[in-house]
Amino acid sequence: MYQELLRRIENAGLVDFGDIFQRSIDLFKKTWSQGLIFTLITIAITIPLILLIYIPFLGTLIENPRAFEEGDVSPTMIIMMAIFFLVAMVIISVLSFAMTAAFFRMVKNIDHHGDKGTDSFFMFLNFYPI
């Protein structure tokens, strides 16, 4: 098996880096708009979820404006903040990962088939009831 690999490497043609670079630039020209849309959608989803983390924090500040200065924060509020933080971070991570996978699939389809197709950024998010 190793000898077969060596034989294939020796018989392979030379790599033309100019051609590889030109094809990379052409692929970028075809996919930059999807990349921009991907970035804008990610920002539009992430910012509200990050702001959601601060709801318990703001509730504590409204209830007692000096709670954080005096160290008089109830354990319930700390637990709620931690839970909201974890839930929001998991949601952000899942959405970002799924959208990134969809973007890479779009780039692959454009690179291999040359068409933009009807792919969606949310193709990997299936919201089926459990």
N, C-alpha and C positions, 0 to 999 in steps of 0.2 A: 504494500500500500504506500509506504514512504517513497519507494523507488518510482512508483507511478506518479506521485505528486511532484517529485523532482523532475521527471521527464516532461510533465505538462508545463512546469515553470520554464524549463529550458526551451521548449518549443513554442512558447507563447510569444506574441509579437510585442514590440515596444509600446510602452504607454505614452500617449500623446497628452501631456498635461494641458496644453493649449486648448485642445478639443474638450477635455473635461471641464476646464474653467469656462469655456464658452457655453457649453450645455448648462452649467450651473447658473450662469447669468441669464440665459434664456428661460430657465425654469423660474427664476426669481421674477422675471418680467411677467410671467403668466400667473403667478400666485401671490403677488404682493397685495392685491386687493382683498383676497381671502384672509391674509395675515392681518391686515388692518382691521377688517371686520371682526376677526377673532379677538384681537386685542381690545377693541371697543366693547364687545359683548362681555368679555371677562371683567373689564373695569366696571361696567354697568351692573353686573351681578355682585361683584365683590364689595364694592363700596357700601351698598345698603346692608349687606350682611355684617360687615365690620361695624357699621353704626348700630346694628341690632345688639351687639355686645355691650354697648354703653347704656342700654335701657335700665338694667338694675342699678348701675352706678348713678345714673341721673335720679332714679327713684330714691336712693339713699340720700343724695344731696338735697333733694326737695324736702324730704322728711326731716333731716337734721343737717343744715348747711355746715356745721363744724364737726361732723362725725369723723371725718378723716384726719382733721387736725388733732382732735382729742383722743383718737384711737377708740372711739365708741361705736364701732361698726358691729352690727349684730352678726353672729355666725351664720344666720339664715341668709343674709344678704351676700356674704362671702361665698357661700355654697351656691346660691343662685347665679352669681357672677361667674363662678368656675364652670357651672353647667352650661350656661349660655355661651361662654367662650368655647368650650369643647364642641358643643353642637354646631356653632357657627363655623369653626375651623374645619370640622369634618365635612360639612356641606360645601364650603368653599373648595376644599381639596378634591372632593368627588366631582364637582362641577368642572373645575379647572382641568382635572385629569381626563375626564370624558371629552371635553371640548378640544383639548390638545390632541387626543387620539383621533378625533374626527378631522381635525385640521391636517394631521399627518396623512390620514387616509385620502383626503382631498388632493394633497400634493402628490401622493403616489399615483392616484388615478390620472392626474394631469400629466405626470412624467411618463407613465407607461402607456396610456391610451390617448393622450393629447386632448381630451375633452374635460370640461369642467363638471359635467354631469349634474345630477340633481341632489347631491349630497347635502346633508344638513349638519350644522354644528352640534346638534343635539341627538344625533343618530345613535349614540351609545347610552343615552339616558332613557331607559324603559321604566315607566312608572306603573308597574303592575301591582294590583293589591296582593298582599301576602295571604 
